Amino acid sequence: MADTTYLDHAATTPMTAAARAAVTQAMGEWANPSSPHAPGRAARAALEAARARVATAYGWDGEVLFTSGASESLAIGIARTVRARRIVSAVEHDAALRAAGAAEVLPVDTLGRVDPGAIGDVQGALVAVQWCNSETGVIQPIAEIAAAVRAGGGTLLVDAAQMPASDALACHADLVALSAHKRGGPPGVGALLVRDLAVLHPSGGQERGYRAGTENLPGVLGYAAALAEPEPDHRELRALLDDAIRRSGGVVVAEGAERHAAIGSYRMPGVAAAAQLIRFDLDGFAVSAGSACASGSLKPSHVLRAMGWSEEATREVVRVSFGRVTTRDEVARFVATWRAVAKSVRRIAA
């Protein structure tokens, strides 16, 4: 990847130096945290110390259950809830929709936002909302949604995989799905924050009896180390990209909504996303067509369709996302390539 400019950090982002060091050290001192001998007890102590660090990073005073990632956290939180009803927003990640099955659906407006005033009676329901949409970067008004869910008698699960560590969730959510590899930690590890374990059916095994399998201690330690490193502010970079795309005849998806500073989705009218990706890849840029879990599918984006986009328009959208190492020069070079691709299509059409 030496010659590739990586602009797909919402799919996964490189491990931080601290995370790599923590994983390497743990690999050299590995023991099963459930073993009663001295090495096992040392591994358990390290695991619990990391659990406390993750809780502190999110200001969380409830339980922290380590999982294989946000998808598993969503599966546990949604599929194993004791709540009789399941409600999901129309723009949830595919992993949440799979876990929810035939759930009730909360509609969104044309900018992809849930209207807290439309939540109403959710008595006895688990309501799942992705705080930051992984395709569009749209940030939901989570405080207002939480207040509406609480007033309606429901339980709120927040998918916060794309968001930086924040203690804001401690005030709002009942369950929180997290992923390490979106935050500079290793792949294959995540967490489910749980305010009250009574809302979940236990499964037996490890993690307080809510997840079976030997704990991934190296991954957990790497995750905790990554959370200690602050996220950069990408607002200037995304504003630069938004403006350049707009002035070049492109469409900024969900412009007008509050959006994650590191995630932007853009439509190039008349050019299929698949064709764009090929051209960008040939020119040395790694971007995607929406969420990594669905970008290989030929199906139109359910997120954009829920926002009122036509099927044709959804197939012309790509996502660009920044990470800790993204530079202004990289964004400027991507803009130049975007303009060249759009210009060549217009020339052919003429």
Steps between C-alpha positions, in 0.01 A plus 500: 500500500802728474357674193139507621339794678270335751172690545283217635557537874131454584540141379810445712788720602865414575590396853665768706857452617380457858246236396761305304740511795230380740401210272864398447572499871186300576588245234825436685335458838192304394301285743131413527332755731272224630787278617555484878882489491726803542533584126123468464440728796741756352312483170170549684640803681613651168158430345313666786734799496427544129128465567523783752693715248233450233228587752688815602544608138120499459416622850312173544406372847320186379633175355753470218472173305780435252392359163650436156380839375199724455311245287506245782419768754193593297401135467519450877326827583217461248445127458543411868300780655222409742291784361190379318530754216792593278510832317778613265550810292474463123867590457660251738811299410430169328620315811226665707234428240601134484483466878167682519315276256138607454534806721299820496673775301545867586497713182751778434476834322674589173822569690494158666398620846261335744234739630498462880145636503383205290625232739188497718401195705789254514395331822677166537710559188869497417570793266823480295649814344838547335642822642713571192392340175785301351404588140407867516665618822168648619494537878170434672371733776572228752419702813152585371445143377604362838261733681215393272577130544520540875174694512334233285609220731763346274863390518754667269785317325745734329736381226800726566755312289584806289513749787806590710503413869266731688334508840184639336365146459503447875220756523289360218538134404404176672719288270784609272663300218869580440778390265875518554619508139305820426691676779857394426483172689539148357231324297301220660416673826231737622271551795141520609439748779202392710334712767295211639576138413139411577401627153692212336455124499829341618665234284752355744876496472730800538429873525270483802323208333388701196759385245673166464862461392849573628550872534713671234742656746748641243212658309342642813827653617556649156149646503548661841832648389347647182219670692756697699615679185292804396328523162606787269253767391422451130244777455731712283584206271140396451392860437771521233377180338132595522562835336714356221249224417211746503679745268591214267139400437478229764244456775589501869282235663295625797637851471327702768504225761753475780761259366811327627802714410688198364226348282355638178286344226483647152300439185659538158193529272514273198787284626437168675677459832659176374660688211615776733663252736691336217630833376591624847676172575700519177601854593611389847207592722319258731139609560177300524138486394337524842545268797776243452262220604267584210721671240560175312127450451318598183198610705425872520580661834209452742625810683470730199172338396358570847603863449290517183773453239418324174662163436699649211637781715604264781722313255705814429618568857843434651621552856823674597621476858803640681729361770774620730755507218289672230654822369373806318721411202336156472155656496608754237637223276181301538297806400712536185432137409128534575482799268690316227262203516192725489643705214580193291141373539358836398732506199379153392139604547553810287 
